[in-house]
Amino acid sequence: MNKIKVIIIDDSAVVRQVNRETLEKEADIEVIAVAADPLYALDKMKTTWPDVIVTDIEMPRMDGITFLKKIMAERPTPVVVCSSLAEKGAATTMEALAAGALSIITKPKLGVKQFLQESGNDIVSAVRAAARANMRRVHPGAVAPVISPKLTTDAVLAARAAGSVAMANTTDKVIAIGTSTGGTQALEAVLTKLPAVCSGIVVVQHMPEKFTAMFAERLNTLCKIEVREARDGDRVMPGRALIAPGGRHMMLKRSGAQYYVEVVDGPVVNRHKPSVDVLFRSVAQVAGRNALGVIMTGMGDDGARGMKEMHDAGARTVAEDESTCVVFGMPKVAIDMGGVDKILPLDRIPQEIISYG
């Protein structure tokens, strides 16, 4: 078995030690080197190039953003960022995603050693997911899956009785998008191609708290449509995309002929909060045939069952083709479940949304 070769870069000796011990417990992972800064790491990488790089952002001699840009320009390699989560840190980490980082592991300013020891599964999962990424198609973004009991959508939103359907067609249509690993730039590629007036959009992108607001703000500066982090009660309306906030579920609701979102707390579903399945089930129940569902790059199966429910409720459904996915996990499971009408490469998804309404 070929092991996943990893290099760890962090100016904290404690972080280097704990992450190394965590990863080296796994039979399929080998830590080939640790380094206190990117320049030292680059010197080590001349001998053996890693399959995955785990790095901090704020480091001496060369900052992590500059290092990321250098790596992605010269030899694109999966990068997992292990960074402190704070307002300033969140902004810096968003820069890292834009520069090419694939995943985020958030660590606190205090109690780092205990946190890393307790979050070992997250780090291992992030490295394994990164190692499977299609670097020819890498789009920055997505976070490591949260390891927790795997609950279904029923934990947040009950299934409807068989035979019940949503309202018949109305003039208002809804686009529901779900994505994870590799999704931030996939979303950017889609949303920036949409005209100022298109059907209202609701999005779940797996991300931690605080990152979704910053991600939405960045997209809002790039897109013709309005993009913002969803707030409870926000209207779903033409020319607006609402992104589910990290750490909260988002569901579609209806008042008369108008759609709005409900943002709620609750248990993690498919090990995620927000969960694509929760959003998609609500869209199936509330919008039915008035909706278009899109599932894009991502690890795992979140959204696949919800997409089948949308499909069975009469919605049109689209999955991203394997050729453009960073990780062909979520779309593949949705396809295998029989809930997908069309399979399209990323560059054809914007036109599908425009054509829908």
DONURO-670297 format. One record per residue: residue in three letters; x, z, y of N, C-alpha, C in turn. Coordinates in steps of 0.05 Angstrom, whole numbers, padded with zeros to 5 digits, always signed. Each point is the difference from the previous one (the first is absolute). Example, Ala and Ser with C-alpha at 12.3 -4.5 7.8 and 13.67 -1.06 7.14 Angstrom:
2
ALA+00264+00156-00114-00018+00000+00024+00018+00000+00024/SER-00007-00014+00021+00016+00001+00024-00015+00014+00022/
***
This chain:
357
MET+00017+00000-00024-00017+00000+00024+00017+00000+00025/ASN-00005-00019+00018+00014-00001+00025-00011+00022+00019/LYS+00017+00018+00009-00009+00021+00017-00002-00011+00029/ILE-00017+00014+00016-00003-00006+00028+00023+00013+00015/LYS+00017-00016+00012+00024+00011+00014-00008+00008+00029/VAL+00005+00025+00007-00009+00010+00026+00024+00012+00015/ILE+00000-00005+00026+00018+00014+00018-00016+00016+00020/ILE+00009+00025+00005-00014+00019+00018+00017+00003+00025/ILE-00012-00004+00023+00014+00002+00026-00014+00021+00017/ASP+00014+00022+00006-00012+00020+00017+00022+00018+00010/ASP-00001+00008+00025+00021+00017+00011-00002+00029-00008/SER-00022+00007-00014-00004+00027-00010+00010+00001-00029/ALA+00019+00018-00005+00011+00003-00027-00022+00011-00019/VAL-00018+00016+00011-00022+00011-00016-00018-00022-00010/VAL-00008-00018+00018-00017-00022-00007+00013-00018-00021/ARG+00025-00006+00005+00015-00017-00019+00000+00013-00028/GLN+00005+00026-00001+00002+00014-00025-00027+00001-00015/VAL-00021+00008+00015-00026+00003-00013-00011-00027-00009/ASN+00002-00020+00016-00009-00027-00008+00015-00011-00023/ARG+00026+00005+00000+00016-00009-00023-00008+00013-00026/GLU-00003+00027+00001-00008+00015-00024-00028-00009-00009/THR-00018-00005+00018-00027-00009-00007+00001-00027-00014/LEU+00014-00019+00011+00000-00027-00011+00016-00002-00026/GLU+00021+00016-00002+00017-00002-00024-00013+00013-00024/LYS-00022+00014+00003-00015+00011-00022-00015-00022-00015/GLU-00004-00023+00013-00015-00022-00011+00018-00018-00016/ALA-00009-00007-00024+00016-00016-00018+00004-00029+00010/ASP-00018-00009+00017+00002-00028+00009+00013-00003+00027/ILE+00010+00022+00011+00012-00001+00027+00029+00011-00001/GLU+00017-00014+00015+00028+00009+00002+00008+00000+00030/VAL+00009+00023+00009+00010+00002+00028+00030-00008-00001/ILE+00006-00023+00012+00027-00010-00002+00018+00011+00022/ALA-00013+00011+00022+00016+00011+00022-00018+00015+00019/VAL+00012+00019+00015-00013+00013+00022+00019-00004+00024/ALA-00012+00000+00024+00016-00004+00024-00012+00015+00023/ALA+00018+00009+00018-00010+00016+00023-00008-00018+00023/ASP+00007-00025+00000-00008-00018+00021+00001-00029-00010/PRO-00013-00019+00014-00001-00028-00010+00027-00013-00002/LEU+00019+00005+00017+00025-00013-00001+00015+00008-00026/TYR-00001+00025-00007+00012+00009-00025-00015-00013-00024/ALA-00026-00002+00003-00016-00012-00022+00008-00030-00004/LEU+00002-00014+00023+00007-00028-00002+00027-00004-00014/ASP+00018+00018+00005+00026-00002-00013-00003+00004-00030/LYS-00016+00018-00009-00005+00005-00028-00015-00024-00013/MET-00018-00012+00016-00016-00022-00010+00016-00026-00005/LYS+00024-00001+00011+00017-00023-00005+00008-00002-00030/THR+00001+00023-00013+00007+00001-00028-00024-00005-00018/THR-00022+00014+00005-00024-00003-00016-00024+00000+00018/TRP-00015-00021+00000-00024-00002+00017-00023+00014-00013/PRO-00015+00017+00014-00022+00014-00012-00025-00017-00003/ASP-00018+00009-00018-00026-00013-00002-00019+00011+00021/VAL+00004+00026+00007-00017+00013+00019+00017+00018+00018/ILE-00006+00000+00026+00014+00018+00019-00019+00021+00009/VAL+00007+00026-00001-00016+00022+00011+00015+00010+00024/THR-00011-00002+00024+00015+00006+00024-00017+00016+00021/ASP+00014+00016+00015-00012+00012+00024+00001-00020+00023/ILE-00010+00007+00022+00001-00018+00024+00020+00009+00020/GLU-00002+00026+00008+00018+00010+00020+00025+00011-00013/MET+00022-00016+00003+00025+00007-00012+00024-00006+00018/PRO+00023+00012-00004+00023-00006+00017+00012-00027-00006/ARG+00016-00010+00020+00016-00024-00001-00017-00026+00000/MET-00021-00001-00017-00018-00023+00001-00028+00011-00006/ASP-00019-00006+00018-00027+00010-00005-00014-00016-00022/GLY-00021+00011-00012-00013-00013-00022-00013-00026+00007/ILE-00010-00003+00024-00013-00025+00008+00020-00023+00000/THR+00023+00005+00013+00021-00021+00000+00009-00007-00028/PHE+00003+00021-00017+00008-00004-00028-00021-00018-00014/LEU-00025+00007+00003-00022-00016-00013+00001-00029+00009/LYS+00003-00005+00025+00001-00028+00010+00024-00015-00011/LYS+00022+00014-00003+00024-00012-00011-00004-00007-00029/ILE-00011+00018-00016-00005-00004-00028-00019-00023-00004/MET-00023+00000+00015-00020-00020-00004+00009-00028+00009/ALA+00018-00001+00019+00011-00026+00009+00021-00011-00019/GLU+00016+00018-00012+00022-00009-00017-00007-00001-00030/ARG-00014+00020-00010-00006+00000-00028-00025+00018-00004/PRO-00024-00011+00002-00025+00016-00001-00001+00017-00025/THR-00003+00026+00004+00000+00020-00022-00023+00019+00005/PRO-00014+00008-00021-00022+00020+00003+00011+00026+00012/VAL-00013+00010+00022+00009+00024+00013-00024+00020+00002/VAL+00006+00024-00009-00019+00022+00003+00010+00019+00022/VAL-00016+00004+00020+00008+00017+00022-00009+00029-00006/CYS+00018+00018+00003-00006+00029-00004+00005+00013+00027/SER-00021+00005+00016+00003+00007+00028-00018+00023+00008/SER+00008+00015+00020-00017+00022+00010-00025-00012+00013/LEU-00022+00013-00004-00026-00009+00012-00006+00017+00025/ALA+00003-00012+00023-00007+00012+00025-00008-00022+00019/GLU-00010+00006+00023-00009-00021+00018+00022-00021+00005/LYS+00023+00010+00008+00023-00017+00006+00010-00014-00026/GLY+00001+00017-00021+00009-00011-00026-00019-00021-00010/ALA-00026+00003+00004-00019-00019-00009+00004-00027+00014/ALA+00006+00001+00026+00005-00025+00014+00025-00013-00010/THR+00021+00016-00006+00024-00011-00011-00004-00012-00027/THR-00016+00013-00016-00006-00010-00027-00016-00026+00001/MET-00018-00003+00019-00014-00025+00004+00020-00022+00006/GLU+00020+00006+00016+00021-00020+00005+00014-00007-00026/ALA+00004+00019-00018+00013-00005-00025-00017-00019-00017/LEU-00026+00004+00000-00018-00018-00015+00002-00028+00011/ALA+00000-00002+00026+00003-00027+00012+00027-00013-00006/ALA+00020+00017-00004+00027-00011-00006+00004-00007-00029/GLY-00019+00008-00017+00002-00008-00028-00002+00021-00021/ALA-00004+00026+00008-00003+00021-00021-00026-00005-00016/LEU+00001+00006-00025-00022-00005-00018-00019+00023-00003/SER+00012+00024-00001-00016+00024-00005+00009+00023+00018/ILE-00018+00020+00002+00006+00024+00016-00004+00025-00016/ILE+00020+00017+00000-00003+00028-00009+00003+00018+00024/THR-00021+00015+00006+00002+00017+00024+00011+00027-00008/LYS+00018+00011+00016+00011+00027-00005-00003+00017+00026/PRO-00003+00025-00003-00003+00018+00023+00027+00006+00013/LYS-00002+00010+00024+00024+00009+00014+00012+00025-00013/LEU-00018+00018-00009+00009+00025-00012-00008+00000-00030/GLY+00014+00016-00016-00006+00002-00028+00003-00026-00016/VAL+00020-00015+00008+00004-00026-00012+00006+00001-00030/LYS+00017+00019-00007+00009+00002-00029-00024+00005-00018/GLN-00017+00019+00008-00023+00007-00016-00020-00024-00001/PHE-00003-00012+00023-00019-00023+00001+00009-00022-00018/LEU+00026-00007+00001+00010-00022-00017-00002+00007-00030/GLN+00005+00025-00006-00002+00009-00028-00029-00003-00010/GLU-00019+00007+00018-00028-00001-00008-00011-00029+00001/SER+00014-00017+00014-00010-00028+00003+00016-00020-00017/GLY+00013+00011-00020+00017-00017-00017-00015-00024-00012/ASN-00025+00003-00008-00015-00022-00012-00005-00022+00021/ASP-00004+00008+00025-00004-00020+00021+00025-00018+00003/ILE+00023+00013+00000+00025-00014+00004+00006-00019-00023/VAL-00004+00010-00025+00004-00016-00024-00019-00024+00000/SER-00026+00005+00007-00019-00022+00001+00007-00021+00021/ALA+00009+00010+00023+00008-00019+00021+00023-00018-00008/VAL+00020+00012-00013+00023-00015-00010-00008-00021-00020/ARG-00017+00009-00019-00009-00019-00021-00016-00023+00012/ALA-00018+00006+00019-00016-00021+00012+00018-00019+00016/ALA+00019+00011+00014+00019-00016+00016+00016-00019-00018/ALA+00008+00010-00023+00016-00016-00018-00016-00024-00011/ARG-00026+00002-00001-00017-00022-00010-00008-00019+00022/ALA+00007+00006+00025-00009-00016+00023+00012-00028-00002/ASN-00016-00020+00008+00009-00027+00002+00013-00004+00027/MET+00026+00002+00001+00015-00001+00025-00001-00027+00014/ARG-00008-00021-00014-00003-00026+00013-00025+00001+00018/ARG-00018+00019-00006-00025+00001+00015-00003+00027+00014/VAL+00021+00015+00002-00003+00028+00011-00010-00001+00028/HIS-00021+00016+00004-00011+00006+00027+00003+00030+00003/PRO+00010+00009+00023+00004+00029+00003-00026+00015-00003/GLY+00002+00024-00008-00024+00016+00001-00004+00020-00022/ALA-00021+00006-00007-00010+00015-00022+00016+00024-00008/VAL-00015+00018-00010+00012+00026-00005+00000+00006-00030/ALA+00016+00019-00006+00001+00009-00028-00027+00012-00009/PRO-00009-00007-00024-00025+00012-00008+00001+00030-00002/VAL-00022+00013+00006-00001+00029-00001-00007+00008-00029/ILE+00017+00016-00013-00005+00007-00027-00019+00025-00001/SER-00023-00004-00011-00020+00021-00001-00021-00008-00021/PRO-00018+00018-00007-00020-00007-00021-00015-00025+00008/LYS-00003-00018-00019-00012-00026+00007-00031+00002-00002/LEU-00013+00003+00023-00029+00001+00001-00011-00027+00006/THR-00025-00005-00008-00013-00025+00006-00016+00002+00026/THR-00012-00022+00009-00015-00001+00024-00024+00020-00001/ASP-00010+00006-00023-00022+00019-00003+00005+00026+00014/ALA+00026+00008+00002+00007+00025+00013-00007+00001+00029/VAL-00003-00024+00012-00006-00002+00029-00028-00013+00005/LEU-00006-00021-00015-00024-00015+00005-00013-00007-00027/ALA-00024+00009-00005-00013-00005-00026-00008-00029-00002/ALA+00001-00010-00025-00009-00027-00005-00030-00002+00003/ARG-00009-00024+00008-00029-00004+00003-00013-00005-00027/ALA-00025+00006-00002-00015-00006-00025+00001-00030-00006/ALA+00001-00007-00025+00000-00028-00008-00025-00014+00011/GLY+00005-00023+00010-00023-00016+00011-00004+00002+00029/SER+00010+00021+00013-00004+00003+00029+00019-00018+00014/VAL-00009-00011+00023+00016-00020+00014+00001+00007+00030/ALA+00019-00011+00014+00002+00004+00029-00021-00019+00013/MET-00002+00004+00026-00019-00018+00015+00007-00029-00004/ALA-00020-00017+00003+00005-00029-00001+00017-00008+00023/ASN+00007-00026+00001+00018-00010+00021-00009+00007+00028/THR+00019+00006+00017-00006+00005+00028+00021-00016+00016/THR-00002+00000+00025+00019-00015+00017+00027+00014+00000/ASP+00001+00026-00004+00025+00015+00000+00013-00001-00027/LYS+00025-00008-00001+00016+00000-00025+00023+00019+00003/VAL+00011+00008-00023+00022+00019+00000+00023-00011-00018/ILE+00024+00003+00010+00024-00007-00016+00013+00027-00008/ALA+00003+00004-00026+00013+00025-00009+00027-00008-00014/ILE+00021+00013+00009+00027-00007-00010+00013+00025-00011/GLY+00013-00002-00023+00015+00022-00012+00027-00009-00008/THR+00020+00017+00005+00028-00007-00006+00017+00025-00001/SER+00024-00003-00012+00018+00022-00002+00029-00009+00003/THR+00016+00002-00021+00028-00007+00001+00004-00028+00010/GLY+00015-00003+00022+00004-00026+00012-00022-00008+00019/GLY-00019+00018+00005-00024-00008+00014+00002-00001+00030/THR+00018+00015+00013+00000+00000+00029+00006-00027+00012/GLN+00020-00014-00011+00005-00026+00010-00019-00021-00011/ALA-00012+00005-00024-00020-00018-00009-00025+00001+00018/LEU-00007+00024+00009-00022+00003+00019+00007-00013+00026/GLU+00025+00003+00009+00008-00013+00025-00002-00030-00002/ALA+00008-00011-00023-00001-00029-00004-00029-00010+00001/VAL-00019+00016-00010-00028-00008+00000-00013+00005+00027/LEU+00001+00024+00010-00015+00007+00025+00010-00015+00024/THR+00026-00006+00002+00010-00014+00023-00009-00030+00001/LYS-00011-00009-00022-00009-00028-00002-00030-00003+00007/LEU-00013+00022+00004-00029-00001+00004-00007-00004+00030/PRO-00021-00015+00006-00008-00003+00028-00012+00025+00011/ALA-00004+00000+00026-00009+00024+00014-00028+00008-00009/VAL-00016-00019-00009-00027+00006-00010-00002-00008-00029/CYS-00002+00020-00017-00004-00004-00028-00016+00023-00011/SER-00009+00000-00024-00016+00022-00010+00016+00026+00001/GLY-00015+00022+00002+00012+00026+00001+00016+00006-00026/ILE+00022+00014+00003+00018+00004-00023+00005+00030-00004/VAL+00000+00009-00025+00007+00027-00007+00023-00002-00020/VAL+00020+00017+00004+00025-00002-00015+00009+00027-00012/VAL+00008+00000-00025+00015+00023-00011+00028-00010-00007/GLN+00020+00012+00013+00028-00004-00007+00011+00027-00007/HIS+00011+00003-00024+00010+00026-00008+00023+00008+00018/MET-00004+00021+00015+00020+00010+00019-00005+00030+00005/PRO+00021+00015+00006-00005+00029+00006-00012+00004+00028/GLU-00008+00025+00005-00011+00007+00026+00020-00007+00022/LYS-00010-00006+00023+00016-00007+00025+00011-00028+00000/PHE+00006-00011-00024+00011-00027+00000-00022-00021+00005/THR-00024+00005-00009-00021-00020+00003-00006-00005+00030/ALA-00001+00021+00016-00005-00004+00029+00021-00017+00013/MET+00025+00005-00007+00022-00015+00012+00000-00029-00010/PHE-00007-00003-00026-00001-00026-00012-00022-00016+00014/ALA-00024+00012+00004-00022-00014+00013+00007-00007+00028/GLU+00014+00017+00015+00008-00005+00027+00019-00025+00001/ARG+00018+00000-00019+00019-00023-00001-00015-00026-00005/LEU-00018+00000-00019-00016-00024-00006-00017-00009+00024/ASN-00010+00020+00014-00017-00006+00023+00015-00015+00022/THR+00026+00005+00002+00016-00015+00020+00006-00029-00010/LEU-00003-00005-00026+00008-00026-00011-00024-00018-00005/CYS-00024+00012-00002-00024-00016-00009-00018-00007+00024/LYS-00016-00021-00004-00020-00007+00019-00024+00018-00003/ILE-00005+00010-00024-00022+00019-00004+00009+00028+00007/GLU-00019+00018+00004+00006+00028+00005+00006+00013-00027/VAL+00022+00015-00002+00007+00015-00024+00004+00029+00008/ARG-00012+00018-00015+00004+00028+00007-00006+00017-00025/GLU+00012+00024+00000-00006+00019-00021-00029+00009+00003/ALA-00014+00000-00023-00028+00006+00001-00006+00029+00006/ARG-00021+00004+00016-00011+00027+00005-00028+00002-00011/ASP-00008+00023-00008-00026+00004-00012-00021-00010+00020/GLY-00018-00018-00010-00021-00011+00016+00006-00026+00014/ASP+00025-00010-00002+00008-00025+00013-00018-00023-00010/ARG-00009-00017+00019-00015-00024-00007+00019-00021-00013/VAL-00011-00013-00021+00014-00023-00011-00013-00024+00014/MET+00016-00014+00016-00011-00021+00016+00019-00024+00001/PRO-00010-00024+00007+00017-00024+00001+00024+00005+00019/GLY+00023-00010-00009+00024+00002+00016+00014+00026-00002/ARG-00008+00017-00019+00013+00027-00003+00007+00005-00029/ALA+00024+00011-00004+00009+00009-00026+00005+00030+00001/LEU-00012+00015-00018+00003+00029-00002+00017+00007-00024/ILE+00021+00014+00004+00018+00008-00022-00005+00029-00007/ALA-00005+00006-00025-00005+00027-00009+00023+00018+00007/PRO-00005+00024+00011+00023+00018+00007+00012+00012-00025/GLY+00026+00003+00000+00014+00012-00022-00010+00028-00005/GLY-00004+00007-00026-00010+00026-00007-00030+00004+00002/ARG-00015-00022+00005-00029+00001+00001-00012-00025-00013/HIS-00023+00004-00013-00014-00023-00011-00018-00013+00022/MET-00004-00026-00003-00018-00014+00018-00021-00015-00016/MET-00025+00003+00009-00023-00013-00013-00017-00015+00020/LEU-00010-00023-00009-00018-00016+00017-00028+00012-00002/LYS-00013+00002+00024-00028+00010+00002-00016-00020+00016/ARG-00026+00003-00001-00018-00018+00015-00021+00015+00014/SER-00005-00009+00025-00022+00011+00016-00016-00024+00010/GLY-00023-00004-00012-00015-00024+00007+00015-00025-00009/ALA+00006-00018+00019+00015-00024-00006+00029+00003+00007/GLN+00008+00024+00009+00028+00004+00008+00016+00015-00021/TYR+00025-00007-00002+00019+00014-00018+00017+00019+00016/TYR+00007+00022-00012+00020+00019+00012+00015+00013-00023/VAL+00021+00015+00007+00016+00013-00021-00003+00030+00001/GLU+00001+00012-00023+00001+00029-00003+00028+00007-00010/VAL+00014+00017+00014+00027+00009-00007-00003+00029-00010/VAL+00008+00005-00025-00005+00026-00012+00025+00010-00015/ASP+00001+00026-00004+00021+00011-00017-00011-00001-00029/GLY+00016+00009-00018-00009+00000-00028+00024-00002-00019/PRO-00005+00001-00026+00022-00002-00019+00013-00027+00000/VAL+00024-00002-00009+00013-00026-00003-00014-00015-00022/VAL-00002-00026+00003-00013-00018-00020+00021-00020-00008/ASN+00004-00003-00026+00021-00018-00010+00027+00009+00011/ARG+00003+00026+00006+00024+00012+00011+00005-00009+00029/HIS-00021-00009+00014+00004-00008+00028-00023+00011+00018/LYS+00008+00005+00024-00019+00007+00021+00011-00010+00026/PRO-00010-00021+00011-00025-00014-00007+00002-00017-00026/SER-00023-00004-00012-00001-00016-00024-00015-00026+00005/VAL+00011-00022-00010-00013-00026+00002-00026+00000-00016/ASP+00000+00013-00023-00025+00001-00016-00023+00013+00014/VAL+00006+00021+00015-00021+00014+00015-00012-00019+00021/LEU+00018-00014+00015-00010-00019+00020-00016-00022-00013/PHE+00011-00012-00021-00013-00023-00012-00027+00008-00012/ARG-00002+00023-00013-00026+00008-00011-00020+00003+00023/SER+00008+00012+00022-00019+00003+00022-00009-00027+00011/VAL+00018-00019+00001-00006-00027+00010-00020-00013-00020/ALA+00005+00003-00026-00018-00011-00020-00028+00011+00004/GLN-00002+00026+00005-00026+00013+00002-00015-00006+00026/VAL+00015-00002+00021-00012-00003+00027-00002-00029+00009/ALA+00019-00016-00006+00001-00028+00010-00007-00020-00022/GLY+00008+00005-00024-00006-00019-00022+00009-00028+00005/ARG-00018-00019+00000+00007-00028+00003+00008-00007+00029/ASN-00003+00019+00018+00009-00005+00028+00029+00006+00004/ALA+00015+00004-00022+00028+00008+00003+00019-00019-00014/LEU+00025+00000+00010+00022-00014-00014+00021+00022-00006/GLY+00009+00002-00025+00020+00019-00007+00027-00014-00005/VAL+00021+00012+00010+00027-00012-00004+00018+00022-00011/ILE+00013-00005-00022+00020+00019-00011+00027-00013-00001/MET+00020+00013+00012+00027-00012+00003+00021+00018-00014/THR+00024-00008+00004+00023+00013-00013-00002+00030-00001/GLY+00008+00011-00023-00001+00029-00003+00005+00009-00029/MET+00012+00023-00003+00005+00011-00026-00024+00016-00010/GLY-00006-00002-00026-00021+00016-00011-00026-00016-00003/ASP-00023+00014+00000-00025-00013-00005-00022+00008+00021/ASP+00008+00014+00021-00020+00008+00020-00013-00025+00012/GLY-00026+00000+00001-00015-00023+00011-00011-00019-00020/ALA+00012+00000-00024-00009-00020-00020-00029+00005-00009/ARG-00007+00025-00005-00027+00006-00009-00020-00004+00023/GLY+00009+00008+00024-00018-00004+00023-00004-00029+00006/MET+00020-00017-00005-00004-00029+00004-00020-00011-00020/LYS+00002+00010-00025-00020-00009-00020-00028+00008+00009/GLU-00003+00024+00011-00026+00008+00010-00010-00017+00023/MET+00018-00008+00018-00007-00018+00021-00009-00027-00011/HIS+00016-00010-00019-00006-00026-00012-00028+00001-00013/ASP-00006+00021-00015-00025+00003-00014-00023+00003+00020/ALA+00006+00010+00024-00021+00003+00021-00004-00025+00016/GLY+00015-00021-00007-00005-00026+00014+00020-00007+00021/ALA+00020+00018+00004+00021-00006+00021+00018-00022-00010/ARG+00013-00014+00018+00021-00019-00006+00026+00016-00002/THR+00017-00006-00020+00024+00016-00004+00025-00017-00004/VAL+00022+00009+00011+00025-00015+00001+00023+00019-00008/ALA+00018-00010-00016+00024+00015-00007+00025-00017+00008/GLU+00021+00014+00009+00025-00014+00007+00013-00009-00025/ASP+00010-00025+00001+00014-00012-00022+00027+00014-00006/GLU+00008+00001-00025+00025+00013-00008+00024-00012+00015/SER-00001-00025+00006+00023-00013+00012+00008+00011+00027/THR-00019+00013+00014+00006+00011+00026-00001+00030+00001/CYS-00007+00013-00022-00002+00029-00001+00028+00013-00002/VAL+00004+00022+00015+00024+00016-00005-00002+00014-00027/VAL-00024+00012-00005-00005+00012-00026-00028-00010-00009/PHE+00000-00015-00022-00025-00012-00010-00014+00020-00019/GLY-00009+00023+00012-00012+00021-00016-00030+00000+00005/MET-00008+00009+00024-00028+00002+00007-00015-00027-00003/PRO+00010-00022+00010-00014-00025-00004-00003-00008-00029/LYS+00021+00004-00016-00001-00007-00028-00021+00015-00015/VAL-00002+00026+00005-00021+00016-00014-00028-00010+00008/ALA-00003-00005+00026-00026-00010+00010-00007-00027-00014/ILE+00019-00017-00002-00004-00026-00014-00008+00004-00029/ASP+00016+00018-00013-00005+00005-00029-00028+00012-00005/MET-00010+00015+00020-00027+00012-00003-00022-00019+00005/GLY+00006-00024+00009-00020-00020+00004-00015+00002+00026/GLY+00012+00014+00020-00014+00004+00025+00010-00018+00022/VAL+00015-00021-00006+00012-00017+00021-00011-00028-00002/ASP-00010-00010+00023-00009-00028+00001+00022-00020+00005/LYS+00019+00007+00018+00022-00018+00007+00026+00015-00001/ILE+00021-00014-00008+00028+00010+00001+00015-00018+00019/LEU+00010+00012+00022+00012-00016+00022+00027+00011+00008/PRO+00019-00017+00006+00025+00010+00012-00005+00012+00027/LEU+00018+00017+00010-00004+00014+00025-00007-00018+00023/ASP+00014-00023+00002-00004-00017+00024-00027-00014+00001/ARG-00015+00002-00022-00027-00013+00000-00022+00021+00003/ILE+00007+00025+00000-00021+00021+00003-00012+00001+00028/PRO+00015-00003+00022-00013-00001+00026-00021-00021+00003/GLN+00005-00024-00010-00021-00021+00002-00024+00006-00016/GLU+00004+00014-00023-00023+00008-00016-00018+00020+00015/ILE+00013+00018+00015-00015+00019+00016-00015-00014+00023/ILE+00014-00018+00013-00012-00016+00022-00024-00016-00010/SER+00004-00013-00023-00022-00017-00011-00024+00017-00008/TYR+00005+00024-00008-00022+00017-00009-00019+00007+00023/GLY+00012+00003+00024-00017+00007+00023+00015+00015+00020/
***
